[in-house]
């Protein structure tokens, strides 16, 4: 019974920490994707002098 209680306590500490780590990774991944997209838009603007393509 003591072992179950110890595992429960460790899990209650570890799971929120794991969730925070996953959220930080996803945020960094999103920032990287947005930077790539912004660089692509800037490159297109330099070449075509507009941010949007033909419609």
Number of C-alpha atoms within 10 A of each C-alpha: 5 7 8 9 10 11 11 12 11 11 12 11 11 11 11 11 12 11 11 11 12 12 12 12 12 12 12 12 12 12 12 12 12 12 12 12 12 12 12 13 15 15 13 15 14 11 10 11 10 12 14 10 8 5 3
